[in-house]
């Protein structure tokens, strides 16, 4: 290939990519993109160049995540019971658990006709397993389940 062909190919490539270099205001970018692009003065500068469709997809994903009730994770199932006294026993078990493990949140879940106690908001199965070992000393029938969990505050 000749030098003239390489130069003309390079010029075409520059013009084709110039649309991706369009400037946007920081207010239009999702917060994560602003955080990445910020320069703290101690590290290098990051310049993000991407098609507009990528940013649109990111906006859509953020909107979908806000509609979900939490994120995928794990909880530990302690208790499940059906019957007239099931709710009362679930509340008693929850109170008892929270006295034994005040650092772990406990939830009552009603999945007709069962009342259940689920504990913890674990992002990984390893976190759930580590806590299950402590919990099963007092609740030997405890087991891990996949659930949507609340995001830590």
Secondary structure, 3 states (H helix, E strand, C coil): CCHHHHHHHHHHHHHHHHHHHCCCCHHHCCHHHHHHHCCCCCCCCCCCCCCHHHHHHHHHHHHHHHHCCCEEEEEEEEEEECCCCHHHHHHHHHHHHHHHCCCCCEEEEEECCEEEEEEEEECCHHHHHHHHHHHCCCCCCCEEEEEEECCCC
